[in-house]
Amino acid sequence: MSPHAHLEIGKIKVVSLDAEGTLVTPDFSYAIWFEAIPERYARKHNIEFELAKKLIKEEYAKVGDHRLEWYDVRYWFDKFGLGTPDSVMESHQHKVRYYPEVKEVLSFLSCRYQLVVASGSTRDFLKFLLRDINSYFSRVFSSLSDFNQVKTPTFYSEMCQALRVRPQEVIHVGDNRQFDFIAPSEIGIQTLYLDRKGGPRADRSIADLTELNALLAG
């Protein structure tokens, strides 16, 4: 039996995609969290960059990724007394990079399905991450900015209601097993886990988005 035999392709009306790690590489986010913020912190306190980076990482770890503040760039700029992040993020726009297959895949899928983004990134990040591909999507959902939560089953339920579709009419693809695979599956959304690391293939997983194209093309 095919590892994707569970998919009911004929029911799908909406293709939902995660952003970072799925459409966009981590380069931009890394540059903000681990280069730009430590650089400014180092200048502010007249310390070496590597020490600043170590201290910043320790502060991130104290909060942890289960708290919403961890994802909020404005929270961190305010906490460290660095002003606002807007100009900093704009100056790093050149760091945004898409995975090689992304634009071709989006061009193919957008002619056949309604495309949406379902992301755990804040809109502060998404406006930069999606700037060059935003036109492919009818809606962009940020669990943090729009619903003040990480990507839970409740978030996906709210998304389906906003789109006026049943969960089984949506397929969601992303690279986080909990947030992009387990959570949407719990409410009946069809799911594929995107594993770009090239390890042993798990059931209901794909290695890149060209496989999604092939599956939906039948």
C-alpha positions as CSV (number, residue, x, y, z in Angstrom):
1,M,0.0,0.0,0.0
2,S,1.2,3.5,-0.8
3,P,2.4,5.5,2.2
4,H,0.0,8.2,1.1
5,A,-3.0,6.0,0.5
6,H,-4.8,7.7,3.4
7,L,-5.2,10.9,1.3
8,E,-8.6,11.7,-0.2
9,I,-7.4,13.8,-3.0
10,G,-10.8,14.3,-4.5
11,K,-12.1,16.1,-1.4
12,I,-9.3,18.7,-1.2
13,K,-10.2,22.3,-1.9
14,V,-7.6,24.1,0.1
15,V,-3.8,23.5,0.3
16,S,-2.4,24.9,3.6
17,L,1.3,25.4,3.9
18,D,3.6,26.3,6.8
19,A,6.0,29.1,6.2
20,E,9.5,28.7,7.8
21,G,11.1,25.4,7.1
22,T,8.5,24.6,4.4
23,L,8.5,27.6,2.0
24,V,11.3,29.7,3.4
25,T,14.7,28.7,4.8
26,P,15.6,29.6,8.4
27,D,18.3,32.2,7.2
28,F,16.3,35.3,7.8
29,S,15.1,34.3,11.2
30,Y,18.5,33.2,12.2
31,A,19.9,36.5,11.1
32,I,17.5,38.4,13.3
33,W,17.6,36.3,16.4
34,F,21.2,35.3,16.5
35,E,23.0,38.1,14.6
36,A,21.1,41.4,14.6
37,I,19.8,41.3,18.2
38,P,23.2,40.2,19.7
39,E,25.0,42.8,17.6
40,R,22.8,45.6,18.9
41,Y,23.0,44.3,22.4
42,A,26.8,44.2,22.2
43,R,27.0,47.8,21.0
44,K,24.6,49.0,23.7
45,H,26.6,47.4,26.5
46,N,30.0,47.7,24.9
47,I,30.8,44.0,25.1
48,E,32.1,41.4,22.6
49,F,29.6,40.0,20.1
50,E,30.2,36.3,21.2
51,L,29.5,37.3,24.8
52,A,26.3,39.1,23.8
53,K,25.2,36.1,21.8
54,K,25.7,33.8,24.7
55,L,23.7,36.1,27.1
56,I,20.9,36.5,24.5
57,K,20.6,32.8,24.0
58,E,20.4,32.3,27.8
59,E,17.5,34.8,27.9
60,Y,15.7,33.0,25.1
61,A,16.2,29.7,27.0
62,K,14.7,31.1,30.2
63,V,11.5,31.8,28.3
64,G,11.3,28.7,26.2
65,D,9.3,27.9,23.0
66,H,6.1,27.0,24.8
67,R,5.5,30.7,25.8
68,L,4.2,33.1,23.3
69,E,6.9,35.7,24.2
70,W,9.5,33.4,22.7
71,Y,8.2,34.1,19.2
72,D,7.6,37.9,19.6
73,V,10.4,39.9,18.2
74,R,8.9,43.1,19.6
75,Y,9.0,41.6,23.1
76,W,12.7,40.9,22.8
77,F,13.6,44.3,21.3
78,D,11.8,46.0,24.2
79,K,13.2,43.7,26.8
80,F,16.8,44.4,25.7
81,G,16.1,48.1,25.2
82,L,16.9,47.9,21.4
83,G,14.1,50.1,20.1
84,T,11.8,48.7,17.5
85,P,12.7,45.9,15.1
86,D,11.1,47.3,11.9
87,S,14.2,48.9,10.3
88,V,16.4,46.0,11.4
89,M,14.2,43.4,9.8
90,E,13.9,45.5,6.6
91,S,17.7,45.7,6.4
92,H,17.9,41.9,6.5
93,Q,15.2,41.3,3.8
94,H,18.0,40.0,1.5
95,K,18.4,37.1,3.9
96,V,15.0,35.7,2.9
97,R,15.5,32.6,0.7
98,Y,12.9,30.1,-0.6
99,Y,13.6,26.5,-1.1
100,P,14.4,25.7,-4.8
101,E,11.1,24.1,-5.8
102,V,8.8,26.6,-4.0
103,K,7.9,29.0,-6.8
104,E,7.3,26.3,-9.4
105,V,5.2,24.3,-6.9
106,L,3.1,27.4,-5.9
107,S,2.6,28.3,-9.6
108,F,1.2,24.8,-10.3
109,L,-0.9,24.5,-7.2
110,S,-2.4,28.0,-7.4
111,C,-4.1,27.1,-10.7
112,R,-5.9,24.1,-9.1
113,Y,-6.5,24.9,-5.4
114,Q,-7.0,27.7,-3.0
115,L,-3.6,28.3,-1.3
116,V,-3.2,29.6,2.3
117,V,-0.4,29.9,4.7
118,A,-0.9,28.6,8.3
119,S,2.2,29.7,10.2
120,G,3.4,29.9,13.8
121,S,5.5,33.0,12.9
122,T,4.2,36.4,13.8
123,R,3.0,38.8,11.1
124,D,6.1,40.9,11.8
125,F,8.1,38.1,10.3
126,L,5.6,36.9,7.7
127,K,5.5,40.2,5.9
128,F,9.2,39.7,5.1
129,L,9.2,36.0,4.7
130,L,6.3,36.0,2.2
131,R,6.9,39.3,0.4
132,D,8.0,37.7,-2.9
133,I,5.4,34.9,-2.9
134,N,2.4,36.5,-1.2
135,S,0.4,36.8,-4.4
136,Y,0.0,33.0,-4.6
137,F,-2.1,32.9,-1.3
138,S,-5.7,33.9,-0.8
139,R,-5.2,34.1,3.0
140,V,-2.3,34.1,5.5
141,F,-3.0,32.9,9.0
142,S,-0.6,33.6,11.9
143,S,-1.5,31.5,15.0
144,L,0.4,34.0,17.2
145,S,-0.7,37.3,15.8
146,D,-4.3,36.3,14.9
147,F,-5.2,33.9,17.6
148,N,-2.6,34.4,20.4
149,Q,-1.6,30.8,20.5
150,V,0.8,28.3,18.9
151,K,-0.6,26.0,16.2
152,T,-3.1,24.0,18.2
153,P,-6.2,22.0,16.9
154,T,-8.2,25.1,17.9
155,F,-6.2,27.3,15.6
156,Y,-6.8,24.9,12.7
157,S,-10.5,24.7,13.5
158,E,-10.7,28.6,13.5
159,M,-8.8,28.6,10.1
160,C,-11.3,26.2,8.6
161,Q,-14.2,28.2,9.8
162,A,-12.7,31.4,8.4
163,L,-12.3,29.6,5.0
164,R,-15.8,28.1,5.2
165,V,-14.5,24.6,4.5
166,R,-14.7,21.3,6.3
167,P,-11.4,20.0,7.8
168,Q,-11.3,17.1,5.4
169,E,-11.4,19.5,2.5
170,V,-8.0,20.9,3.6
171,I,-4.5,19.4,3.3
172,H,-1.8,20.9,5.4
173,V,1.9,20.5,4.9
174,G,4.7,21.5,7.3
175,D,8.0,20.6,8.9
176,N,7.0,20.4,12.6
177,R,5.6,17.1,13.6
178,Q,3.5,18.4,16.5
179,F,2.3,21.7,15.0
180,D,2.0,20.8,11.3
181,F,1.1,17.1,11.5
182,I,-0.4,16.0,14.8
183,A,-2.4,19.1,15.6
184,P,-4.2,19.5,12.3
185,S,-4.8,15.8,12.1
186,E,-6.7,15.9,15.4
187,I,-9.6,17.9,13.8
188,G,-9.7,15.9,10.6
189,I,-7.4,17.9,8.3
190,Q,-5.5,15.8,5.8
191,T,-1.8,16.1,6.6
192,L,1.7,15.5,5.2
193,Y,4.8,15.8,7.2
194,L,7.6,17.6,5.3
195,D,11.0,16.1,6.3
196,R,13.8,17.9,4.4
197,K,16.5,16.3,6.5
198,G,16.7,13.2,4.3
199,G,16.4,10.6,7.0
200,P,14.4,7.3,6.9
201,R,11.0,8.0,5.3
202,A,8.1,7.9,7.7
203,D,4.5,7.2,6.8
204,R,2.6,10.2,5.5
205,S,5.8,12.2,4.9
206,I,7.4,13.9,1.9
207,A,11.0,15.0,1.3
208,D,10.2,18.2,-0.6
209,L,7.2,20.0,-2.1
210,T,7.6,18.6,-5.6
211,E,6.2,15.3,-4.0
212,L,3.1,17.3,-3.0
213,N,2.6,18.4,-6.6
214,A,2.9,14.8,-7.8
215,L,0.4,13.6,-5.3
216,L,-2.2,16.2,-6.0
217,A,-1.7,15.9,-9.8
218,G,-2.7,12.2,-9.4
